[in-house]
């Protein structure tokens, strides 16, 4: 397996997932506070 090829794809996918969950948790927190 050539990890130098898969690494950027994996990192960008992870970044997208983290951004998605971060935005979701912020929305949930705002709803709880309101």
ChimeraX attribute file (.defattr): number of C-alpha atoms within 10 A of each C-alpha:
attribute: neighborCount
match mode: 1-to-1
recipient: residues
	/A:1	5
	/A:2	6
	/A:3	9
	/A:4	8
	/A:5	9
	/A:6	10
	/A:7	11
	/A:8	11
	/A:9	12
	/A:10	12
	/A:11	11
	/A:12	11
	/A:13	12
	/A:14	12
	/A:15	12
	/A:16	12
	/A:17	12
	/A:18	12
	/A:19	12
	/A:20	11
	/A:21	12
	/A:22	12
	/A:23	12
	/A:24	12
	/A:25	12
	/A:26	11
	/A:27	12
	/A:28	12
	/A:29	11
	/A:30	10
	/A:31	9
	/A:32	8
	/A:33	7
	/A:34	6
